[in-house]
Amino acid sequence: MPALPARTAGAGAAVLLLVGGCGADATAEPATQIHIAAASDLQFALDEVIRVAEQDRADDLSVSVTYGSSGTFVQQIANGAPVDLYLSADQDYAEQLIEDGHADEDSLFRYAVGRMVVWAPEDSPADPDQGLAGLTAESVDTVALANPEHAPYGAAAVAALEDAGVYEDVSDKLVRGENIAQAAEFVRSGNADVGVLALSLARAPEMRDEGSYAEVPLESFPRLNQAGVVLAEAPAEAEELASYLQSSDGQAILADYGFYPPEWDGD
């Protein structure tokens, strides 16, 4: 994954320039800039949240988003990467930034509970309806997941495979993406037969018509409490965007992509 940019978006980042008003004015004040480091399971959902949140703004706002693994972002922020809003797939990483003095405790918020699926394209030899057990089939050569060392969905996938009693049987088949979006791309591109992926990616327009999926039982892996923090000295607009993500409108968009609300109790 590319390093976070110095106030610009790096290679592989999704960049959104959201400008209110009727057009550019060379004499106008520069747009307020917000830099977001977001877990890659948000790659499509967050784009939509930002579009809806900013469509009625009267002022100029430039938002850049870099998607990647939550753990890698923590390291980059510790090394001085310019981030205003951090959205993690694991609350522990967000709390680590607070412990390290990069954000105030009051800025911590949960925004979702993540879900996982077994996803395969239509021409795959894998049958997602067989769930994790189906990954042991001789016809399945490669299984994509995110790197469990720094990607929460990767760690959750390993836990689920162990819970299903198939990890040892499939360990030689595993191909690890730097993050969950890269793991999904491995499957879409044919470099893996099947993937253990985030439901939010499987529901995105780019993937939902290309294959099928079956959900991984939530009780088979540690709960993916997704949380964020507003970093110290971030502009007020970063906190406003965090608040919108938690609002009923923001939560409705996340629900469309398969996220459970942060207060979900299992019912």
Backbone bond lengths (Angstrom), bond angles and torsions (degrees), N, CA, C in turn:
res aa  C-N    CA-C-N  psi(-1)  N-CA   C-N-CA  omega(-1)  CA-C   N-CA-C  phi
1 M - - - 1.456 - - 1.510 109.64 -
2 P 1.368 119.39 134.54 1.450 120.42 179.83 1.514 111.22 -64.61
3 A 1.327 115.24 152.28 1.459 119.51 176.09 1.514 109.46 -65.79
4 L 1.312 115.54 153.96 1.458 119.43 176.36 1.519 109.72 -62.67
5 P 1.330 116.69 146.03 1.454 120.97 -172.90 1.515 113.09 -78.76
6 A 1.302 114.43 163.77 1.462 120.55 171.86 1.521 107.75 -90.51
7 R 1.321 114.43 80.35 1.461 123.14 179.76 1.514 114.29 65.96
8 T 1.312 116.93 18.94 1.461 121.23 170.70 1.507 107.10 -138.98
9 A 1.316 116.50 170.59 1.458 119.21 -179.11 1.512 109.77 -91.65
10 G 1.336 116.96 135.54 1.454 121.76 -179.07 1.513 111.92 -86.98
11 A 1.315 115.83 178.31 1.456 121.40 179.53 1.510 109.93 -59.41
12 G 1.325 115.89 135.30 1.451 120.02 177.84 1.513 113.49 85.91
13 A 1.342 117.73 -4.07 1.455 120.12 179.70 1.514 109.47 -83.86
14 A 1.327 115.10 151.58 1.457 120.00 172.22 1.518 106.91 -94.13
15 V 1.318 118.01 121.97 1.454 121.62 -174.47 1.518 109.16 -115.19
16 L 1.314 116.04 127.21 1.452 121.67 179.64 1.517 109.03 -117.03
17 L 1.325 118.04 121.39 1.451 121.14 175.04 1.512 107.03 -107.79
18 L 1.317 116.42 110.05 1.454 122.65 -172.78 1.517 108.11 -111.75
19 V 1.298 116.88 110.44 1.455 120.03 -173.15 1.511 110.12 -123.12
20 G 1.337 116.49 125.30 1.449 121.11 176.20 1.515 109.70 -85.74
21 G 1.327 117.36 168.57 1.449 120.31 178.52 1.507 111.62 90.44
22 C 1.361 114.93 -171.87 1.459 119.21 -171.26 1.515 114.12 -98.57
23 G 1.308 118.01 -13.29 1.449 117.87 -179.26 1.500 111.24 170.67
24 A 1.327 115.95 171.73 1.458 120.62 -178.08 1.514 110.40 -71.81
25 D 1.312 116.86 145.19 1.457 123.97 178.60 1.509 107.00 -131.22
26 A 1.326 116.69 114.40 1.458 120.80 -175.30 1.520 112.14 -61.15
27 T 1.339 116.70 -23.16 1.466 119.53 -178.15 1.519 112.40 -94.23
28 A 1.339 117.74 -3.97 1.459 121.10 -176.66 1.518 110.51 -73.73
29 E 1.325 114.78 159.54 1.459 120.57 175.37 1.536 109.34 -65.16
30 P 1.347 117.23 145.76 1.472 118.92 178.28 1.519 110.83 -58.36
31 A 1.330 116.01 148.31 1.458 120.73 178.61 1.517 110.26 -65.39
32 T 1.333 115.60 146.74 1.456 120.37 171.56 1.524 108.23 -65.97
33 Q 1.321 116.06 135.56 1.455 120.64 -178.13 1.521 110.26 -110.12
34 I 1.330 116.03 133.92 1.456 122.36 173.11 1.528 107.47 -123.20
35 H 1.322 115.94 132.57 1.453 121.77 -179.65 1.523 108.18 -115.68
36 I 1.320 115.78 121.23 1.463 122.29 -174.95 1.524 109.66 -114.99
37 A 1.320 115.71 133.24 1.471 122.03 169.06 1.517 106.27 -109.23
38 A 1.319 117.04 115.77 1.466 121.07 -171.34 1.520 112.10 -127.46
39 A 1.322 115.32 142.26 1.463 121.44 173.79 1.524 109.22 -54.86
40 S 1.325 116.58 141.13 1.460 119.45 -171.66 1.518 113.81 -72.47
41 D 1.331 118.55 -11.09 1.468 118.84 173.22 1.517 111.58 -68.99
42 L 1.349 116.41 -13.98 1.471 121.80 179.12 1.525 112.64 -90.37
43 Q 1.310 117.44 4.62 1.456 121.20 -167.32 1.531 113.78 -53.27
44 F 1.295 118.23 -36.81 1.459 120.56 -179.17 1.521 111.91 -101.05
45 A 1.321 116.66 -39.11 1.461 120.31 -178.39 1.515 111.83 -64.12
46 L 1.331 117.63 -44.18 1.460 120.17 -177.88 1.522 111.78 -67.69
47 D 1.332 116.87 -36.57 1.462 119.19 174.94 1.527 110.37 -53.63
48 E 1.320 115.95 -45.14 1.459 120.05 -178.91 1.521 111.62 -69.61
49 V 1.316 117.13 -40.41 1.468 120.36 177.53 1.521 110.21 -56.93
50 I 1.310 116.77 -46.26 1.468 120.56 -177.75 1.520 110.74 -65.80
51 R 1.322 117.19 -42.88 1.470 119.33 179.48 1.522 111.26 -58.25
52 V 1.324 116.09 -46.37 1.464 120.08 -177.99 1.524 110.78 -69.44
53 A 1.314 116.66 -41.05 1.464 120.84 -177.25 1.519 111.81 -63.35
54 E 1.324 116.94 -33.65 1.459 120.49 -172.76 1.525 114.80 -102.06
55 Q 1.314 118.10 -0.51 1.462 118.55 -172.42 1.527 113.28 -66.77
56 D 1.330 117.43 -23.90 1.459 119.85 -178.91 1.526 113.09 -105.61
57 R 1.323 117.49 9.89 1.464 119.35 -179.85 1.518 110.44 -67.62
58 A 1.323 115.78 142.81 1.456 120.44 177.64 1.530 111.01 -94.76
59 D 1.337 117.15 -17.17 1.456 120.33 -178.07 1.525 110.30 -103.95
60 D 1.311 114.67 168.68 1.453 120.23 -179.95 1.524 109.91 -84.69
61 L 1.309 115.54 137.50 1.451 120.52 178.79 1.524 108.33 -144.96
62 S 1.314 116.63 127.21 1.453 122.20 176.95 1.523 108.28 -108.60
63 V 1.328 116.07 120.91 1.460 121.76 -177.64 1.524 109.07 -118.97
64 S 1.313 116.78 122.58 1.467 120.07 174.04 1.517 107.96 -113.84
65 V 1.321 115.60 137.13 1.458 121.66 -178.86 1.520 108.94 -124.55
66 T 1.324 116.22 129.24 1.448 121.58 172.05 1.521 107.47 -113.21
67 Y 1.326 116.56 124.98 1.459 121.63 -179.00 1.523 109.57 -101.51
68 G 1.324 116.24 140.12 1.450 120.15 179.36 1.510 111.53 -176.28
69 S 1.318 116.55 -160.92 1.458 120.72 -178.75 1.513 110.43 -84.32
70 S 1.316 115.93 139.40 1.464 121.73 -173.86 1.523 112.06 -61.34
71 G 1.332 117.19 -41.67 1.449 120.33 -178.22 1.512 113.11 -67.85
72 T 1.321 117.20 -38.36 1.463 120.60 178.80 1.518 110.71 -64.76
73 F 1.325 117.15 -38.77 1.461 120.09 177.96 1.524 111.92 -61.14
74 V 1.325 117.32 -39.22 1.458 120.46 179.26 1.528 109.70 -58.33
75 Q 1.319 116.45 -43.38 1.460 120.36 178.96 1.525 111.17 -64.22
76 Q 1.315 117.01 -41.06 1.451 120.28 -178.24 1.530 111.71 -69.28
77 I 1.325 116.68 -38.68 1.469 119.98 177.42 1.524 110.10 -64.96
78 A 1.331 116.94 -40.02 1.459 121.01 177.39 1.528 111.24 -61.49
79 N 1.335 116.00 -28.21 1.461 120.74 179.96 1.525 112.90 -90.40
80 G 1.349 116.49 8.71 1.456 119.96 173.39 1.505 116.31 101.30
81 A 1.323 118.52 9.65 1.471 119.73 178.62 1.528 109.73 -61.22
82 P 1.332 117.54 137.95 1.469 121.43 -176.26 1.521 112.48 -80.45
83 V 1.308 117.31 98.39 1.462 122.99 -178.66 1.522 109.13 -127.19
84 D 1.319 115.89 136.87 1.462 121.53 177.33 1.529 111.89 -101.49
85 L 1.323 116.08 -36.47 1.460 121.22 -177.81 1.523 108.41 -135.22
86 Y 1.336 115.82 126.62 1.459 121.81 -179.05 1.516 107.89 -115.82
87 L 1.330 116.22 126.61 1.458 122.83 -179.29 1.527 108.34 -120.84
88 S 1.325 116.05 111.65 1.451 122.25 -173.10 1.522 111.42 -104.78
89 A 1.335 115.16 152.96 1.466 120.55 172.69 1.526 111.05 -85.13
90 D 1.323 117.41 -1.28 1.465 122.50 -179.03 1.520 108.70 -143.93
91 Q 1.318 116.75 121.05 1.454 121.24 -177.58 1.526 112.41 -57.25
92 D 1.323 117.55 -30.86 1.461 120.16 -178.38 1.526 111.86 -58.25
93 Y 1.314 117.34 -38.22 1.459 120.08 179.85 1.535 110.84 -67.61
94 A 1.326 117.16 -40.01 1.458 119.99 177.33 1.524 110.67 -62.86
95 E 1.332 116.20 -40.94 1.466 120.07 178.54 1.522 111.50 -66.75
96 Q 1.320 116.99 -30.14 1.467 119.93 177.70 1.519 111.13 -63.57
97 L 1.328 117.03 -38.46 1.461 119.93 178.03 1.526 111.08 -63.72
98 I 1.323 116.24 -35.82 1.470 120.19 176.96 1.531 109.65 -67.05
99 E 1.316 116.02 -46.62 1.462 120.32 -179.68 1.522 111.73 -60.42
100 D 1.329 116.13 -32.59 1.464 120.50 -178.75 1.518 113.08 -86.78
101 G 1.340 116.80 1.66 1.456 120.93 174.60 1.509 116.09 85.00
102 H 1.338 117.64 15.40 1.460 120.17 -179.02 1.531 113.00 -91.57
103 A 1.329 116.78 -10.52 1.464 121.41 179.55 1.520 108.71 -153.23
104 D 1.340 115.98 155.04 1.462 120.93 177.57 1.522 110.33 -80.63
105 E 1.304 115.72 149.98 1.465 120.84 -179.97 1.524 111.26 -59.08
106 D 1.338 116.76 -35.98 1.465 120.72 -178.36 1.522 112.89 -67.47
107 S 1.331 117.54 -14.64 1.461 119.68 -177.50 1.517 112.80 -85.40
108 L 1.330 118.02 -8.15 1.472 121.49 -178.74 1.525 110.87 -70.36
109 F 1.310 116.56 134.91 1.468 120.84 176.54 1.521 109.21 -149.27
110 R 1.332 115.94 145.25 1.455 121.34 171.26 1.525 108.27 -91.95
111 Y 1.316 115.47 144.02 1.461 118.14 179.16 1.529 113.57 -126.82
112 A 1.344 118.74 -12.71 1.469 119.22 -177.71 1.523 110.77 -170.48
113 V 1.323 114.20 166.81 1.461 123.04 167.25 1.526 106.43 -118.87
114 G 1.331 115.89 123.96 1.453 120.44 -175.88 1.520 113.16 -82.16
115 R 1.320 115.52 155.38 1.467 122.48 179.41 1.529 109.07 -131.03
116 M 1.325 116.52 153.09 1.463 122.18 -177.46 1.514 111.54 -121.28
117 V 1.335 114.23 154.40 1.455 120.66 178.63 1.525 109.97 -140.07
118 V 1.326 114.89 160.45 1.464 122.08 164.23 1.522 105.61 -94.71
119 W 1.339 116.94 119.17 1.468 121.30 -175.76 1.521 109.78 -124.24
120 A 1.325 115.93 139.15 1.461 121.36 176.64 1.521 109.57 -144.36
121 P 1.329 117.61 146.30 1.471 120.23 175.57 1.520 110.85 -70.00
122 E 1.306 115.83 166.05 1.460 121.23 -173.64 1.523 112.85 -60.27
123 D 1.331 118.24 -32.76 1.464 120.58 -176.33 1.519 112.86 -94.93
124 S 1.323 117.64 14.53 1.460 121.10 -177.47 1.532 111.37 -77.90
125 P 1.327 117.36 149.12 1.465 119.88 173.74 1.528 112.36 -74.58
126 A 1.320 116.81 -10.16 1.461 120.93 179.94 1.520 110.72 -85.88
127 D 1.313 115.79 147.59 1.464 122.36 177.31 1.524 108.55 -113.96
128 P 1.345 118.36 102.01 1.458 120.45 -178.01 1.524 113.77 -57.10
129 D 1.331 116.52 -28.41 1.466 119.28 -179.34 1.526 112.23 -63.73
130 Q 1.319 116.87 -17.91 1.464 120.41 176.73 1.530 111.94 -81.11
131 G 1.325 116.49 -4.52 1.458 120.91 178.02 1.518 112.70 65.48
132 L 1.319 116.10 -155.22 1.460 120.97 -178.15 1.524 111.69 -64.68
133 A 1.311 117.44 -33.49 1.465 120.33 179.72 1.522 111.20 -61.83
134 G 1.329 117.05 -31.68 1.455 120.60 -179.50 1.514 113.86 -67.61
135 L 1.321 117.21 -15.90 1.462 120.49 -179.55 1.520 111.79 -70.03
136 T 1.317 117.25 -15.93 1.460 120.82 179.83 1.526 112.62 -82.13
137 A 1.320 117.79 -6.64 1.468 121.03 -177.74 1.523 111.04 -58.56
138 E 1.317 117.17 143.15 1.462 121.47 -179.59 1.520 112.01 -62.14
139 S 1.322 116.65 -26.82 1.464 120.23 -178.91 1.524 112.70 -73.05
140 V 1.326 116.61 -16.02 1.469 121.54 -179.64 1.518 108.77 -93.52
141 D 1.322 116.53 116.55 1.468 121.23 -178.01 1.524 113.11 -96.36
142 T 1.347 117.34 -34.71 1.463 120.13 -172.92 1.522 110.30 -138.30
143 V 1.325 114.84 139.08 1.467 122.86 -179.68 1.526 107.99 -127.85
144 A 1.311 117.36 122.02 1.465 121.37 -178.15 1.523 110.86 -94.28
145 L 1.320 114.60 139.72 1.457 121.57 169.89 1.520 107.94 -150.21
146 A 1.318 116.77 169.14 1.461 121.07 178.16 1.523 109.60 -79.32
147 N 1.321 116.21 155.35 1.457 121.26 179.74 1.525 109.94 -62.98
148 P 1.332 118.13 116.17 1.468 120.11 -175.51 1.522 113.94 -69.20
149 E 1.326 117.56 -11.78 1.463 119.61 -178.08 1.521 112.80 -71.25
150 H 1.336 117.23 -28.68 1.461 118.48 -178.87 1.530 113.29 -143.77
151 A 1.321 117.84 4.62 1.464 121.18 178.29 1.526 109.21 -115.15
152 P 1.323 118.53 116.85 1.467 120.78 -177.35 1.516 114.16 -55.03
153 Y 1.329 117.93 -38.37 1.462 119.11 179.54 1.523 111.34 -68.45
154 G 1.315 117.77 -29.20 1.451 120.18 175.37 1.515 111.53 -67.93
155 A 1.328 116.30 -44.74 1.464 119.92 177.48 1.523 110.91 -62.57
156 A 1.336 116.26 -39.68 1.462 120.48 178.82 1.529 110.95 -65.97
157 A 1.330 117.03 -38.24 1.463 120.55 179.11 1.530 111.20 -63.73
158 V 1.326 116.47 -43.10 1.464 119.76 178.12 1.524 110.17 -61.84
159 A 1.331 116.60 -43.69 1.470 120.60 179.25 1.530 110.70 -60.55
160 A 1.329 117.20 -41.42 1.459 120.87 -179.26 1.526 111.02 -67.75
161 L 1.322 116.96 -39.62 1.467 120.35 178.03 1.525 110.74 -64.69
162 E 1.318 116.07 -39.11 1.463 119.64 177.19 1.521 110.89 -66.94
163 D 1.319 116.28 -41.30 1.461 120.41 179.57 1.526 111.10 -62.18
164 A 1.331 115.96 -36.04 1.468 120.59 179.51 1.527 112.38 -79.47
165 G 1.329 116.49 -6.08 1.459 120.28 178.80 1.508 114.67 74.65
166 V 1.345 117.30 23.11 1.469 119.59 -176.50 1.526 113.07 -119.77
167 Y 1.318 117.89 1.20 1.469 118.69 -174.44 1.526 111.69 -58.31
168 E 1.314 117.97 -48.06 1.461 120.50 -178.86 1.523 111.36 -61.50
169 D 1.317 116.28 -35.08 1.465 120.19 -178.35 1.522 112.80 -70.82
170 V 1.328 117.05 -26.87 1.472 119.87 -175.71 1.524 112.53 -110.12
171 S 1.312 118.10 -1.88 1.470 120.37 -173.03 1.525 112.34 -57.46
172 D 1.339 117.69 -35.35 1.461 120.53 179.65 1.528 112.67 -75.30
173 K 1.319 116.57 -11.84 1.467 120.33 -179.89 1.521 112.42 -92.78
174 L 1.323 117.99 -10.50 1.459 121.26 -169.21 1.524 112.48 -74.46
175 V 1.323 115.14 133.28 1.466 122.30 169.59 1.516 106.57 -120.91
176 R 1.327 116.48 131.32 1.455 121.45 -169.94 1.519 111.45 -108.99
177 G 1.328 115.38 121.98 1.446 120.15 173.57 1.513 110.45 -83.96
178 E 1.312 116.81 156.45 1.460 120.63 177.81 1.519 111.08 -60.68
179 N 1.326 116.23 -30.27 1.461 122.17 177.13 1.522 107.48 -150.60
180 I 1.331 116.89 178.16 1.458 119.66 -173.33 1.530 112.12 -69.91
181 A 1.328 117.88 -29.14 1.463 119.73 177.34 1.523 110.83 -69.16
182 Q 1.320 117.22 -37.57 1.457 119.64 177.29 1.526 110.78 -68.19
183 A 1.329 116.43 -37.93 1.465 119.37 175.64 1.521 110.71 -59.83
184 A 1.338 116.39 -41.71 1.459 120.33 177.76 1.522 111.03 -62.87
185 E 1.325 116.83 -39.26 1.454 120.38 179.77 1.523 111.32 -66.54
186 F 1.331 117.29 -33.07 1.465 119.77 175.69 1.530 110.56 -57.14
187 V 1.338 115.81 -42.45 1.461 119.41 -178.15 1.528 110.57 -73.04
188 R 1.315 116.46 -44.05 1.466 119.94 -178.51 1.529 111.67 -61.81
189 S 1.334 116.63 -34.82 1.459 120.63 -176.09 1.528 112.76 -84.66
190 G 1.337 117.35 -5.49 1.446 120.67 -179.45 1.520 114.08 89.04
191 N 1.327 117.76 5.24 1.458 120.96 177.71 1.525 112.38 -83.45
192 A 1.311 117.15 -1.95 1.465 123.04 171.36 1.519 107.41 -148.87
193 D 1.325 116.31 149.08 1.460 120.25 -178.31 1.514 112.66 -76.70
194 V 1.326 116.26 -31.64 1.456 121.65 -171.39 1.519 107.45 -158.55
195 G 1.326 117.04 159.30 1.451 119.98 179.12 1.513 112.12 -138.97
196 V 1.330 115.30 152.37 1.462 121.86 169.97 1.530 104.58 -101.26
197 L 1.323 115.88 103.00 1.455 122.37 -163.89 1.522 112.38 -126.01
198 A 1.311 115.01 172.82 1.460 120.94 174.39 1.529 109.78 -75.25
199 L 1.313 116.48 136.59 1.461 120.89 176.91 1.519 110.84 -58.46
200 S 1.330 117.55 -35.08 1.462 120.64 -178.18 1.518 112.21 -60.60
201 L 1.317 118.22 -31.77 1.458 120.87 176.95 1.525 111.11 -76.97
202 A 1.323 116.54 -39.60 1.463 120.24 179.01 1.522 111.74 -63.52
203 R 1.329 116.83 -27.33 1.469 120.64 -179.78 1.520 113.01 -88.34
204 A 1.313 117.61 -7.76 1.463 120.35 -179.21 1.520 110.19 -69.01
205 P 1.343 117.82 148.39 1.471 120.27 -179.02 1.521 112.88 -53.70
206 E 1.334 116.74 -33.55 1.460 120.57 -176.97 1.523 112.65 -66.95
207 M 1.335 118.37 -18.39 1.460 120.50 -175.55 1.519 114.71 -122.59
208 R 1.308 117.50 -24.33 1.465 118.43 -169.73 1.524 113.46 -67.29
209 D 1.333 117.82 -23.44 1.461 120.03 179.14 1.528 112.56 -97.62
210 E 1.343 116.51 0.27 1.458 119.79 -176.29 1.525 113.14 -97.78
211 G 1.333 117.12 -15.73 1.452 118.92 -175.92 1.514 111.17 -164.31
212 S 1.331 115.40 -161.11 1.460 120.83 -179.74 1.519 108.90 -139.25
213 Y 1.330 115.17 165.07 1.460 118.88 -177.19 1.517 110.72 -147.97
214 A 1.326 114.10 161.23 1.466 122.28 171.81 1.521 106.72 -132.64
215 E 1.321 116.01 138.44 1.461 119.33 -175.00 1.526 111.37 -74.71
216 V 1.329 114.61 141.52 1.463 121.72 174.22 1.525 107.57 -81.87
217 P 1.332 118.57 130.24 1.473 120.01 -177.97 1.519 112.15 -54.24
218 L 1.317 116.38 130.62 1.462 121.07 -176.50 1.517 112.64 -63.53
219 E 1.316 116.54 -27.86 1.464 119.05 -178.74 1.525 112.47 -76.61
220 S 1.326 117.78 -5.05 1.464 120.39 -176.20 1.528 113.42 -91.08
221 F 1.324 118.10 -3.73 1.465 120.53 178.75 1.529 109.38 -146.85
222 P 1.332 117.52 156.43 1.463 120.03 179.80 1.528 111.13 -58.52
223 R 1.311 115.18 140.19 1.460 121.32 -177.90 1.533 110.79 -55.84
224 L 1.317 115.50 130.13 1.456 121.57 179.38 1.531 109.61 -89.83
225 N 1.336 115.79 81.24 1.462 121.03 175.51 1.521 108.14 -77.41
226 Q 1.321 116.23 108.33 1.454 120.69 -177.89 1.526 109.50 -91.78
227 A 1.321 115.80 130.79 1.459 120.70 -171.77 1.520 110.50 -143.69
228 G 1.308 115.45 162.59 1.453 120.27 179.67 1.509 111.81 -139.60
229 V 1.318 114.90 170.01 1.466 122.32 173.15 1.521 108.29 -141.06
230 V 1.331 114.39 149.10 1.458 120.96 169.37 1.527 106.16 -91.64
231 L 1.292 116.96 124.28 1.453 121.25 -175.60 1.531 111.43 -73.12
232 A 1.301 114.86 156.28 1.462 121.10 179.89 1.525 110.55 -57.29
233 E 1.323 116.32 139.36 1.463 124.51 177.11 1.519 113.11 67.33
234 A 1.314 117.94 17.22 1.461 120.27 175.08 1.527 109.90 -72.37
235 P 1.324 118.80 150.35 1.468 120.41 176.33 1.524 111.17 -65.24
236 A 1.326 115.34 158.12 1.468 120.37 -177.11 1.524 111.81 -58.72
237 E 1.321 116.99 -29.15 1.466 120.31 -179.02 1.527 112.04 -62.85
238 A 1.319 117.77 -27.45 1.463 119.89 177.65 1.519 110.28 -66.29
239 E 1.318 116.84 -40.78 1.469 120.18 177.65 1.519 110.62 -68.19
240 E 1.337 117.30 -35.61 1.457 120.55 177.94 1.533 110.67 -63.98
241 L 1.327 116.29 -39.90 1.460 119.35 178.99 1.526 110.92 -68.20
242 A 1.332 116.38 -38.01 1.468 120.05 176.05 1.527 110.25 -61.38
243 S 1.321 116.60 -40.65 1.460 120.97 179.21 1.515 110.93 -65.96
244 Y 1.333 116.97 -39.20 1.460 119.42 179.37 1.527 110.69 -64.89
245 L 1.324 116.34 -37.54 1.461 119.97 178.89 1.522 111.20 -59.67
246 Q 1.341 116.55 -30.57 1.460 121.49 -179.25 1.525 113.02 -90.90
247 S 1.326 117.26 -8.59 1.456 121.26 -178.19 1.520 111.11 -72.56
248 S 1.330 116.28 170.22 1.468 120.05 179.83 1.524 111.35 -61.94
249 D 1.334 117.60 -36.67 1.462 120.06 178.90 1.524 111.11 -68.53
250 G 1.327 116.24 -44.97 1.457 119.87 178.75 1.514 111.79 -64.06
251 Q 1.325 116.68 -41.62 1.454 120.91 179.47 1.528 112.08 -66.00
252 A 1.320 116.50 -33.13 1.470 120.07 178.42 1.529 110.72 -64.85
253 I 1.337 116.40 -38.59 1.457 119.84 177.82 1.525 110.29 -66.51
254 L 1.321 116.74 -45.06 1.460 119.88 178.72 1.532 110.69 -60.88
255 A 1.323 116.70 -39.30 1.472 120.58 178.81 1.523 111.18 -61.95
256 D 1.337 116.98 -35.84 1.462 120.40 178.19 1.526 111.76 -60.56
257 Y 1.330 115.86 -27.81 1.457 120.87 -179.74 1.529 112.09 -95.45
258 G 1.317 116.80 8.65 1.445 120.54 172.60 1.509 116.50 95.70
259 F 1.333 117.70 2.51 1.456 119.49 177.66 1.527 110.28 -75.69
260 Y 1.317 116.00 140.80 1.453 120.20 168.55 1.526 108.72 -83.88
261 P 1.340 118.12 152.66 1.458 120.05 176.93 1.530 110.37 -66.99
262 P 1.338 117.48 157.10 1.461 120.00 -174.94 1.525 114.08 -61.13
263 E 1.326 117.17 -25.38 1.475 120.40 -179.30 1.525 112.20 -90.63
264 W 1.338 118.01 6.11 1.469 120.90 -178.10 1.521 111.09 -51.65
265 D 1.339 115.83 133.58 1.462 120.46 -174.37 1.522 113.11 -112.02
266 G 1.317 117.25 8.39 1.454 119.87 176.56 1.509 114.79 98.93
267 D 1.309 117.98 -3.81 1.468 120.71 179.85 1.519 110.62 -91.70
